[in-house]
Amino acid sequence: MCKYGNTTILKLKIPAHLSHTGKEYYKDCDIDKCIAPIVKTLNDGGITTICSCCGHKRGFGSIVLEDGRELLICPDYKTARKIDSLFINIHGEN
């Protein structure tokens, strides 16, 4: 997770339903440098992202997808397992 303001520019699609013109277009966007490769890969693969933040060492990072899902970015494996334990798994267990 990088410091606030440590960004890189990615040209990303702005979907028509989020555009002020009602038409899809592409825009240069400031993306946190440490998660920019993930955001780029998602968008290049046809999964439109509409918002992202790495958390800047103050909280969890996230990448919001156009379809409403949100990817949570944990700082490490141990933290991810703690969060994972809060939810019922595919076997119906915590």
C-alpha positions as CSV (number, residue, x, y, z in Angstrom):
1,M,0.0,0.0,0.0
2,C,1.5,3.3,-1.1
3,K,1.4,6.8,0.3
4,Y,-1.5,9.1,-0.7
5,G,-0.6,10.8,-3.9
6,N,1.7,8.1,-5.3
7,T,-0.3,7.5,-8.4
8,T,0.0,6.5,-12.0
9,I,-2.1,7.4,-15.0
10,L,-4.3,4.7,-16.7
11,K,-6.7,5.3,-19.6
12,L,-9.9,3.8,-18.4
13,K,-13.4,3.4,-19.8
14,I,-16.1,5.6,-18.3
15,P,-19.4,3.7,-18.9
16,A,-22.3,5.5,-20.6
17,H,-24.4,5.3,-17.4
18,L,-21.8,7.1,-15.4
19,S,-20.9,9.6,-18.1
20,H,-22.1,13.2,-18.0
21,T,-22.8,13.0,-21.7
22,G,-24.6,9.6,-21.6
23,K,-22.0,8.2,-23.9
24,E,-19.1,5.8,-23.1
25,Y,-15.7,7.4,-23.3
26,Y,-12.1,6.9,-22.1
27,K,-10.3,9.1,-19.6
28,D,-6.9,9.4,-18.1
29,C,-7.4,8.5,-14.4
30,D,-5.0,8.7,-11.4
31,I,-4.7,5.2,-9.9
32,D,-2.8,4.4,-6.8
33,K,0.5,3.0,-8.1
34,C,0.6,-0.1,-5.9
35,I,-2.8,-1.4,-7.2
36,A,-2.6,0.0,-10.8
37,P,-1.4,-3.3,-12.3
38,I,-4.5,-5.0,-10.9
39,V,-6.9,-2.3,-12.1
40,K,-5.2,-2.4,-15.5
41,T,-5.5,-6.1,-15.8
42,L,-9.2,-6.1,-14.9
43,N,-10.0,-3.4,-17.4
44,D,-7.9,-4.9,-20.1
45,G,-9.8,-8.2,-19.5
46,G,-13.1,-6.5,-20.0
47,I,-14.0,-6.0,-16.3
48,T,-14.8,-2.3,-15.9
49,T,-13.7,-0.7,-12.7
50,I,-15.3,2.5,-11.5
51,C,-13.4,3.3,-8.3
52,S,-10.3,2.1,-6.5
53,C,-8.1,3.0,-3.5
54,C,-5.3,1.0,-1.9
55,G,-6.1,2.2,1.6
56,H,-2.9,4.0,2.1
57,K,-1.9,1.9,5.2
58,R,-4.9,3.3,7.0
59,G,-7.5,0.7,6.0
60,F,-8.3,-2.0,3.5
61,G,-8.0,-1.2,-0.2
62,S,-10.8,-1.8,-2.6
63,I,-11.6,-1.9,-6.3
64,V,-15.3,-1.3,-7.2
65,L,-16.5,-3.1,-10.3
66,E,-19.1,-1.7,-12.7
67,D,-21.5,-4.5,-11.8
68,G,-21.6,-3.5,-8.2
69,R,-19.2,-6.0,-6.8
70,E,-16.2,-4.8,-4.7
71,L,-12.8,-6.4,-4.4
72,L,-11.3,-6.0,-0.9
73,I,-7.5,-5.7,-0.8
74,C,-6.0,-7.0,2.4
75,P,-2.5,-6.0,3.4
76,D,-1.4,-9.6,4.0
77,Y,-2.4,-13.3,4.0
78,K,-3.0,-13.4,7.8
79,T,-5.4,-10.5,7.7
80,A,-7.3,-12.0,4.7
81,R,-7.7,-15.3,6.6
82,K,-9.1,-13.4,9.7
83,I,-11.7,-11.7,7.5
84,D,-12.4,-14.9,5.7
85,S,-13.2,-16.6,9.1
86,L,-16.0,-14.1,9.7
87,F,-18.1,-15.6,6.8
88,I,-19.7,-19.0,6.3
89,N,-17.6,-21.1,3.8
90,I,-18.8,-23.3,1.0
91,H,-19.3,-26.1,3.6
92,G,-21.6,-24.0,5.7
93,E,-19.0,-23.5,8.5
94,N,-17.4,-20.4,10.0
